Amino acid sequence: MAFGLIAQWFHPPRILPGRLARLASGVAMTSDKTDANVDKKALQINLDALRYGTFAEIGAGQEVARRFFRVGAASGTVAKTISAYDMTFSDAIYGPSPRYVSRQRLMTMLEHEYQLLIERLQDQRGGRTSFFAFANTVAARSYTYPTESHGWLGIRFQTHPRAEPNTIVIHVRMLDRDNVLQQEALGVVGVNLVHGAFYTYQTPDKLVGALLDGLTTERIQVDMIKFAGPDFHYIDNRLMALQLVERGLSDAAIFTADGEVIRPDELIYKRAVLVERGRFRPVTNTTQDILDCALAQFVQEEKNKGEEPLVLMEITMQNLAADGAVDHTDFLDRVDVLGKLGRNVMISKFGEYFRVGQYLSRATKKMIGIAVGVPTLKELFEEKFYTNLDGGILEGFGRLFKSGVKLYVYPTLEEGVLVKLENFPVQPHLQPLFNYLVLNGHLEDLRGYKQDYLAIRSPEVLKMIQAGDDRWETMVPKQVADVVKNNRLFGYRGQRSAMAEA
């Protein structure tokens, strides 16, 4: 835990000689241009007489506060800085917490520090000051914490004096291999967050886009963001989650059926996971049948006995941006339908299936199941999709099944013929690979499917919805039909019977 560290001001981490040149090189690559831009932002805030607040940081030094001190004029901005590394001290200030690097701890810190500002300074300068409290709690890389590093950052702030506060919370993954570089990156993203809260809060997409100014996703990723407060009443945080992936700040983002954005690892951690990938435009009876059949078999796996698996409906950016740009209204249409069905949604930039497995296996060692149809399985056996891998299709499947993934295959009708694994068409030179995957349980037919649903095609259903052909209602779950009609989703314009049109 980062709490075991002593503040970096007094005991810098011991740097082994072999790391010294690499560390110096890493700092040199980022310091000049990045520092100038970050310093400019920090100085702008320090010179803004309207802003005054507290910095509370746990883990990775007081890197965000340091940025404000080093540019000068910090006395006009900083009311207090605090770094409660020791758990006993931290508990005495903020109360006990089951996990110290968590959203719960961050929110406690923000609430405590903001209320202290109001209690102590409201009468003295509340009429001319917009108060803020910035906080972070971080598990940075160290000799005692060598695993993946991450942290929570947040700011509670007034947009004008005596206003009700707003809150912005983000979660970051820190990918640098050196503690010092992680601290540097954390300081940059912290300043970017504070600056965005003060000067671009009215354009949240711009705020999101600037979070990694001066950084790359090879150093740090933002996989969760949430806006709350009176000035953000109009914001749909699901769109903000989409922005993280769309703008390349994260590989994936997740929100629950009720629209609550959540750090992916919080939901996935140590759970068996079943994924259905698709466009969901709209969810059809076939979509639902695939999931029902897959879930019935997934829970019967020996590894999953007694487990309550997590079900994720995944939409890739490729499926969202089929025409080159993401239609945000269309995106919300899809997730509104999935939410009505009680489904958690994952948005990702993963084209390849093995990347889904690798991503999920970071947070869980339990079994991962992916429900696919025969047409998708055919694509998986197309060698042209693996030209970017040195080992080609063999490397692709090796990466996929190394992550403990199993594919559950839903049959399809092709010219009246039912296609399953037993008669799946595969090129002769790939037949041994296919046989190996089936014999070793990596591929399994879905059972108990409804024959009547095999002929339903989502693109055809969408055309019927947009044309007012009421036959589409028999091809989707009732909840889906209700939400499409009530909210006029997917271009729904009311009913016009196919017989009357004829």
Secondary structure by P-SEA (a helix, b strand, c coil): ccccccccccccccccccaaaaaaaaaaaccaaaaaaaaaaaaaaaacccccbbbbbccccaaaaaaaaaacccccccccccccccaaaaaaacccccccccaaaaaaaaaaaaaaaaaccccccccccccbbbbbbbbcccccccccccbbbbbbbbcccccbbbbbbbbbbbccccaaaaaaaaaaaaaaaaaaaccccccaaaaaaacccccccccbbbcbbbbbccccccccaaaaaaaaaaaccccccccccccccccccccccccbbbbbbcccccccaaaaaaaaaaaaaaaacccccccbbbbbbccccccccccccccaaaaaaaaaaaaaabbbbbbcccccaaaaaaaaacccccbbbbbbcaaaaaaaacccccccccccaaaaaaaaaccbbbbbbbbbbccccccccccccccccaaaaaaaaaaaccbbbbcccccccccccaaaaaaaaaaccccccccccaaaaaaaaaaccccccccccccccc
